[in-house]
């Protein structure tokens, strides 16, 4: 995963919960890890298959990453995005 240290920048963070086709978890995780703004990826137990943490410097870039990169990965059936609230870390 690519992640730069933005020590002085305020980052926008979102957590994307992902459901994918049965047996495609490793493929989807590999694809997610190749995306620039995806900083963490975890397989999960429960209602969702994968949790991805996305960080960008702009809300618009975050939206583009989720909409045009993550949601377009083959084998992903659905996503649920949770955005962090600034000042409530």
C-alpha positions as CSV (number, residue, x, y, z in Angstrom):
1,X,0.0,0.0,0.0
2,X,1.2,3.5,-0.8
3,X,1.0,5.9,2.0
4,X,2.9,9.2,2.4
5,X,3.4,11.0,5.7
6,X,1.3,14.1,5.6
7,X,2.4,15.4,9.0
8,X,1.2,19.0,8.4
9,X,-1.8,18.3,6.2
10,X,-5.3,17.6,7.5
11,X,-6.5,14.3,5.9
12,X,-10.0,13.3,5.1
13,X,-10.7,9.7,6.2
14,X,-13.4,7.2,5.3
15,X,-13.9,3.6,6.1
16,X,-15.4,1.5,3.3
17,X,-17.2,-1.7,4.3
18,X,-17.3,-4.1,1.3
19,X,-19.2,-7.2,0.3
20,X,-17.8,-9.2,-2.6
21,X,-18.5,-12.4,-4.4
22,X,-17.9,-15.5,-2.5
23,X,-14.3,-16.6,-2.8
24,X,-13.1,-13.4,-4.3
25,X,-11.8,-11.8,-1.1
26,X,-8.1,-12.2,-1.8
27,X,-8.5,-10.7,-5.3
28,X,-10.4,-7.7,-4.0
29,X,-8.0,-7.1,-1.2
30,X,-5.1,-7.2,-3.6
31,X,-6.8,-4.7,-5.9
32,X,-7.6,-2.4,-3.0
33,X,-4.0,-2.5,-1.8
34,X,-2.9,-1.2,-5.2
35,X,-4.9,2.0,-4.9
36,X,-3.0,5.1,-3.9
37,X,-5.4,6.5,-1.3
38,X,-6.2,3.2,0.4
39,X,-4.0,3.1,3.5
40,X,-5.3,0.0,5.2
41,X,-7.2,-3.2,4.1
42,X,-8.6,-5.9,6.4
43,X,-10.6,-9.0,5.8
44,X,-13.4,-9.2,8.3
45,X,-15.9,-11.6,9.9
46,X,-19.5,-10.6,10.0
47,X,-21.9,-8.8,7.8
48,X,-19.1,-7.4,5.5
49,X,-16.2,-9.1,3.9
50,X,-13.6,-6.4,3.8
51,X,-12.8,-3.1,5.6
52,X,-10.7,-0.5,3.7
53,X,-9.5,2.8,5.2
54,X,-9.2,5.6,2.6
55,X,-7.3,8.9,3.3
56,X,-7.0,11.9,1.0
57,X,-6.3,15.6,1.3
58,X,-9.6,16.6,-0.3
59,X,-13.2,15.4,0.1
60,X,-13.6,15.4,-3.7
61,X,-10.6,13.2,-4.2
62,X,-12.0,10.8,-1.5
63,X,-15.4,10.7,-3.3
64,X,-13.6,10.0,-6.6
65,X,-11.5,7.2,-5.2
66,X,-14.5,5.5,-3.7
67,X,-16.9,6.0,-6.6
68,X,-14.6,5.6,-9.6
69,X,-11.9,3.2,-8.2
70,X,-13.1,1.1,-5.3
71,X,-16.7,0.6,-6.5
72,X,-15.5,-0.3,-10.0
73,X,-13.3,-3.3,-8.8
74,X,-14.6,-6.5,-10.3
75,X,-16.3,-8.9,-7.9
76,X,-17.4,-6.1,-5.4
77,X,-21.2,-6.5,-4.9
78,X,-21.8,-3.5,-2.5
79,X,-20.1,-0.9,-0.3
80,X,-21.0,1.2,2.7
81,X,-18.9,4.3,3.4
82,X,-18.4,5.8,6.8
83,X,-16.8,9.2,6.9
84,X,-14.9,10.4,9.9
85,X,-16.0,13.7,11.5
86,X,-13.3,16.3,11.7
87,X,-12.4,17.1,15.3
88,X,-13.7,13.9,16.8
89,X,-10.6,11.7,16.6
